[in-house]
Amino acid sequence: MLLSRSQSDFSLSLSLRRSIVLFVASHRSLRYTSIMTLHLKNFAERYRVTNGKNFKLKDFDPGDTWKCKSKEAAHDLLEHSLERLSEMQEKLYAQDEWSLLLIFQAMDAAGKDSTIKHVMSGVNPQGCEVTSFKAPTSAELDHGYLWRCHKVMPERGRIGIFNRSYYEEVLVVRVHRELLDKEKIPPPLVTKNIWRERLEDIAALERYAGRNGTVIRKFFLNVSPAEQKKRFLARLDQPEKNWKFSAADLGEREHWSEYMNAYQDLIQHTATDSAPWFVVPADHKWFTRLVVASVVETLESLKLEYPKVNAAQKRELTAARTTLLRTK
């Protein structure tokens, strides 16, 4: 039977669409297979620092994307990682033994907020809490500098995220020494060794937390001065981003070298096997998110499982089911 022109066109269109769908699916499958060969753990290991003895910040390129050359290429692996994170969080919560603390530190405009928002998008908010640390309050200044962070450490079964942290005390306070005067520390205790002493205290706190079941992973989002400048200009030029800009940010740029020296020193003295630093390239936000998603590897290493039901509990479940079936 001869087809009308409209029927012929429709048949051709349908055939073409099917071909396109098959091509896209095939292309996506190949891309997915290719990127999945670069296991998430590989991204984590490349930027992990567990021994700071020979650490030099200059050895880490802010623009690095390793073997992942485009946003599109990273998309599938990132989505897979977010799904796994959601699954593992549920087991973390159910098991109620471990907790996970993620610490984010960076210069302004490095992308901390957007990274946290994107990577944790699949997490149940009931089992996760984000704490942002601003300038300390008068009440916080009346305590030791670790107090305000320690009191909000995640409880068992939960994920805690620190957007900035106690590390500000060896960063901004170190660069702006006048802030130290506001902490009311007895003068005899403020010696030339104060920064080394603080790093020792921080390492001790993290060691204590680890020995009590809190797994700590620390991320320094390593943005370049050129990329930070580009993002600042975007905040100035795009009306919808004006609210993000602060004149104080420009002042901090003048202390870039001091901050980089402080970051290098703190990583050298607080990077350990149990609480490693990840020096994450931050010039490409899509790649930053992929590396941070290595948190999945951390959770999987804990071998989390749903609690097993014993014989008595099984009898209770059976009885409850019987009761429910009897009711209308």
Buried (B, 14 or more C-beta within 10 A) or exposed (E): EEEEEEEEEEEEEEEEEEEEEEEEEEEEEEBBEBBEEBEBBEBBBBBBBEEBEEBEBEEBEBBBBBEBEEBEBBBBBBEBBBEBBBBBBBBBBBBEEBBBBBBBBBBBBBBBBEBBEBBBEBBEEEBBBBBEBEEBEEEBBEBBBBBBBBEEBBEBBBBBBBBBBBBBBBBBBBBEEEBBEEBEEEEEEEEEEBBEEBBEBBBEBBBEBBEEEBBBBBBBBBBBEEBBEEBBEEBEEEEEBEEBBEEEBEEBBEBEEBBBBBBBBBBBBBBBEEBBBBBBBBBBBBBBBBBBBBBBBBBBEBEBEEEEEEEEEEEEEEEEEEEEEEEE
